[in-house]
Amino acid sequence: MSEVELYYCSARDLAARVRSGEISARELLEVHLDRIEAVNPGLHAIVTLVPEQARALSLIHISEPTRPRLISYAVVCVKKK
């Protein structure tokens, strides 16, 4: 699956892909961070981005893959205030 296709997947679908091993939590995180880096300068949609914290959380998933709640840490979520 291409990076572009991943942008349009639901969170549920992305979590299933991570659980199945099709993509790692870290790879999915990096895809989304790359996309944010590419489009956010023109959008100014994300004010605070903490990629190192997200990367650290993705490492928890790698070390403890049986903890399904950690999968969500690899999915970049944006909340509009």
Secondary structure, DSSP 8 states (H G I E B T S, - for coil): --HHHHHTS-HHHHHHHHHHTSS-HHHHHHHHHHHHHHHHHHH---S---HHHHHHHHHHHHH-TT-GGGGGGGS------
